[in-house]
């Protein structure tokens, strides 16, 4: 006879039921007790009232209202025993957000629902990251945050749009929102009361210590799963519990990278576009023509200048490049540094390796030439443009692979260089000294540059802001890799006053590593101050400063290098190896481009001396022309009067 509850006396059945309830209650109590202890243990790491933790309060303000409220909040929190850093986001790098554990934002909404200027870069970074499937949904998993908005309901749907966008984007990146977005209306007269009520609520939540970030939740769950409780009470037949603790929900969303597409029940590998729509719009606004998904081309101002017979760039003076026949391009808009003097203020992508969709090198070259030709055609009819030079400009003979980003990151860089040489287009490639292996495998090019932005580890870190942790080792290895190159090699120094102009002895010591043919020394070009670069005109050296630095550096080489050429207009000086390029007292820094292409086509080995030619007297250091071609007509703008005058 099968045994059922019907076979037992009712009192025994009741006892069994009571025992089951007590056992379940015991298990639950043990679970909660253990969990609470772990929460108490780990929450100290992110407790804002703990001395080792410090949050940040950002103010995004145009007229000062949001800044005043942020200061008010700072004082309130301080009176409750916790200190916060008050931060203007214009001085903050958004890439540091994943390191933050607690962020409070007081944000105004300005014209057309946009943020004030001091918060524009941060807002764009968050918006782009939230929409980029490559970033993933747990980027800010360690962060708790709260946002208070300042605006006016009179603007309808755009009322406090900035604060709402911040809330949505940070949540989508895995951050935990402590309290709902506060809505402050500057026109209703109760802004202070509304803000104070929101602030008090925030303080209560912070004191309560709830809403732990995902990382802490994971640590708690991992420690709990390793305890005896799980082993003692687990059910071998249960594959997954149907019970979900409410505290476990936050941050559980899978990465967008891993679940991007599903087709026929199988995951389809995502295709990453290097240039997102936001980046594309920004770069195109700056005059770039985007090629495919990761390349670009742009018309240089010196190309426009020489089309009008108004002189070429320093490469014309130093190496004989015809600026109106030079194409400025890059096969990789991404870079592994965020240099303080970057022309593009970091509107281009960053990365330490190639993780994006890759376009065909032949397509890149053909598209670059066609887009370049299109921009040249647009110069037709511009006052001063000479028809003969315009016709020549339609057939580029040189390519400066130094536009923006790191061209050597492109995996097919050798194939791209081969295609340019097949078209008899010379190559001038600049690398940022973070990819030594790429330098070693690079095929012969016309001239290879390595950026030497500082001579010491600390200065290089400060000025280049590299992504790699071993940036200095990579830098040294990159310089050393130049020694094996038989073609022309260059150290490029960009001088930034107050950053990298003092360590002349240290710069000199780097010469022996790469034994470069040339050293280009150029004053930094001021491109305006932004949220990512605080340089001012005071950081730009005068030409006399660059000359003095160059002469001192040449002197340190004990005669190995001398100052060979200069281009006053570009604030640029060239040092050259005496034993290679000074023949019978005359400098030979210019290039025989036709001979170079013949040497490449021959397939035989050759070196930098095989395609050098004499430098004209007007380009030599100390010449009265200052590196300006006397066959050109120099113009100087009288900006106050908005007109030009020919100086001859």
Helices and strands as residue ranges (DSSP letters): G 5-7, H 10-43, E 55-60, H 65-79, E 84-88, G 89-91, G 94-99, E 102-108, G 111-113, G 117-119, H 120-131, E 144-151, G 153-158, H 161-172, E 176-177, E 182-185, H 191-208, H 214-225, H 228-233, G 246-248, E 262-263, E 266-267, H 277-285, E 289-291, E 295-298, H 301-307, H 314-319, G 323-325, E 326-330, H 361-377, H 387-393, E 398-401, G 407-409, H 413-422, E 426-431, H 436-441, E 447-451, H 457-464, H 471-481, G 482-484, E 488-495, H 504-514, E 518-523, G 537-539, H 543-556, E 561-567, G 568-570, E 572-577, H 578-581, E 582-583, E 586-587, E 590-591, H 593-602, G 608-611, E 612-613, G 617-619, E 635-638, E 643-646
